[in-house]
Amino acid sequence: MRLAARPFSFLQRTDTTKVGGSARGRDERRRLRVLTVSLAAAVLWAGAVTWYLVFHDEALARFISQQSAMQYTYEERIGALRLQLDRAVMERAAVRTTVEGRITDLADRQAALERRQSLLSNLAGESSGLPADPVEAAPPSPTGATARNPAKPFPTPDALELRMREDDGSEGRRSALESGPALASVEQRLDRLAALQSRALDRIAARAGSNARRMRGVVARLGLDPSRFGRQAGVGLGGPFVPLAADPFGIALSDAQRSLAEEEQWRRATAALPLRQPLSGAFTPSSTFGPRLDPFTRGLAMHTGIDMRAEYGEPARATAAGRVTAADYAGGYGNMVEIDHGNGLATRYAHLSSLAVVIGQTVAAGAIVGRVGSTGRSTGNHLHYETRIDGEPVDPQRFLRAAAAAESWSDAGR
């Protein structure tokens, strides 16, 4: 039994030795690997330290150079952007200044046109009327007014909202591209209105000058000296010196005012002329001015007026405005009224059945001065009508023939 056990124990020792040697080999190999790794790490660390120590300054210089280049690049970019921003701000300020300047000019022009319009309205009220032919109406006028009644200038800057706003930006700002065409449109409309006003002013002046020439011609055809109707139109007597505007509209306005003043002078002169008929409706003269056979003596005698057939009691009317200088019975004239019209002109109305005025009374043209009758040296109901210049009788027909034309001008002036 002992012999059998011993081989077994020998074998067991042999296996144990092998096992122990194998374990030691593994430990050695592990230690070797750790040592190798540690050595490699040390070598790497030593190499890194050596490289850092050798190349540190060069890498740092390169890094700093790169950072400086980047900084310079950024600064150049920022400078370029700032320059662009400044240029944009300056351009915007210039555009804004230009737009605001144009708006200010438009507002000034609008105010000037409104002042001109007021002057034109006053002149149109003073004139005898503008030509009947219509002219082009201003496009912005909603009423379609013509030069006969020029339209009031339209509001431009405020209505079109072209003023630059400095609000909180909620409504935004108009760009130059948006405001430019709008401003150009307003300028064109103002130009058209200014042209219309100039044409209207020319028409007023032309019409006034034409009327003045016609009325002056009437006075000349009547054989009257124009100087008896006062000073020449447009000649002043004194006052402060105020120079006229040198612009074309101011010159045209001065010419129009002078023409209107002359027209008004001759209108007043013709209004004082006995141009109306003393009887209403058509009349038949029974005896004219000049030599005739006297109805009582049957001899030649001077007839100082014209006799007009009329019914008894028919109203006799003043042929022009004036002041009554006689209203009484006057011998052969019977009941007679005499009216002084100024400038040496007077009229007489004789053989009246009754008187309707008194001495010193001022009467208007067409006012009733008495009733037709046959008082005084008369053979029947009629009106004896006389016109006198500086106390001398003249043919009344010279004045009555111009009555229709004078009445048409007077009606046109109303």
Residue, then its C-alpha position, 0 to 999 in steps of 0.5 A: m500500500r505504501l509503495a502504491a502511494r509514493p508514485f502518486s505523491f511524486l507525480q503530485r509534486t511534479d505537477t505543483t512545480k510546473v504550476g508554480g513555474s507557469a504562474r511566475g512566468r506570467d507575473e514576469r511577463r506582466r511586469l515586463r509589459v508594465l515596465t515597457v509601457s512605463l518606459a514608453a510613456a517616459v520616453l514620450w513624455a521626455g520627447a514631448v518635454t524636449w519638443y516643448l522646450v525646443f519649439h515653444d517660442e516658435a509655436l508661440a510666435r506663430f500662434i501670436s502671429q495668426q491671432s494678430a492677422m485675424q485681429y487685423t482682418y476683423e478690424e479691417r472688416i469692421g472699419a469697412l463696415r463702419l465706413q459703409l454705415d457712415r456713407a449710408v447715413m450721410e447719403r440718407a441725411a442728404v436725401r432727407t435734406t433734399v426731400e425736406g428742401r423740396i417739400t419746403d419749396l413746394a409749401d412756399r409755392q403753394a402759399a404763393l399760389e394761394r395768395r395769387q388766387s386771392l388776388l385773382s378772385n378780387l380782380a375777377g370780382e372787380s372786372s366786368g367778367l372773364p371770357a366765356d370760353p372755358v379753359e383747361a381746369a386744374p387737374p387737382s380741382p374736384t369742381g372742374a373750375t375754369a379760368r372764369n372762377p379759378a379753383k383754389p390751389f390744392p393742398t400738397p405737402d400735408a395731403l400727400e404726407l410727404r413730410m419726413r417723420e421722426d416717430d417711433g418708426s411704427e409707420g416707417r419712412r418714405s424712401a427717396l424712390e417713393s417720395g421722388p415721383a410724388l414730389a415730381s407729380v406735385e411740382q407738375r400740378l403746381d406748374r399747371l395751376a400757375a400757368l392757369q392763373s397766368r392765363a386767367l390774369d391775361r384774360i382779365a387784363a385783356r377784357a378790361g382793356s377792351n371794355a375801357r377802349r369801347m367805353r372811351g370810344v363811346v365818349a369820343r363818338l358823343g363828342l365829349d372831351p375825355s378829360r372832363f371825366g377826371r384824371q387819367a386812369g392809373v395816375g396816382l396822386g401820392g402815397p408811400f413808394v412800394p416797388l412792384a414785384a419783378d417776377p412775370f406774374g407781378i408785372a402781369l398783375s400790375d398791368a391787369q390792375r392798371s387796366l381794371a382801374e382804367e375800365e372802372q374809370w370809364r365805367r363810372a364815366t359812362a354810368a354818368l352819361p344819360l344813355r337810358q331811355p326816359l320812357s319805358g318800351a319803344f317810343t316814337p319821336s314826334s319832333t326831333f332836335g334842331p330847327r322846326l316849325d313852331p306849333f304855335t307861331r308856325g314859324l321856324a324855331m330852334h327845338t332844344g330837345i326831342d318830343m316823345r309821344a306817350e300816354y297821360g300819366e306814363p312815368a318819366r324816368a331819369t336817364a342817368a344817376g344824378r342830383v335834382t337841380a330843378a323841380d317846378y313849373a318853368g314857363g313854356y316847359g310847364n312842370m319840369v325836372e332838371i337833373d345834374h349828372g356831373n361833368g357838365l352833363a344835365t337832362r330836362y324832362a318837361h310838360l309833366s303832369s306831376l312831379a315825383v322828386v324835389i330839388g336836391q334829391t339824388v336819384a338813380a338811373g331809371a328812377i321816376v321823376g314825374r308823369v307825362g302830361s301837357t303842361g306849359r307850351s304844349t299841344g298834347n300829351h308828350l314828354h319833352y326831353e333835353t340833354r345839355i353839356d355845360g348848359e348848352p342843349v345837344d341832340p339827345q339822340r346821340f346818347l340814346r343810340a348808345a344806350a343798348a351797347a352801354e346797357s349790355w356792358s353794364d349787365a356784363g359787369r354785374 
